[in-house]
Amino acid sequence: MASRHPRIQVSRDPDLERAIKRGRTALGSSAPASRVVRELALRGAEAFEQDEAATQRAADFAVSVADETSGFDFEALKTARDRAWSR
């Protein structure tokens, strides 16, 4: 079927074959490889964005702990540690 969108060429190496197999587990065993690869690309892009956002949140939290603006209660943590080890 002709498409108005440009196509890309992707080599079906062993890693991609495994990914397609895993994708078919989720999408159905009869799903065409092209549909599986498209879904993998779209979901992969979303995962990259989520990873980047999580990394940024972690960095922001680390800075807030260092700046003592996080609200993190180190004394409560020390008390909990002392109680746990004194059993």
Secondary structure, 3 states (H helix, E strand, C coil): CCCCCCCCCCCCCHHHHHHHHHHHHHHCCCCCHHHHHHHHHHHHHHHHHHHHHHHHHHHHHHHHHHCCCCCCCHHHHHHHHHHHHCC
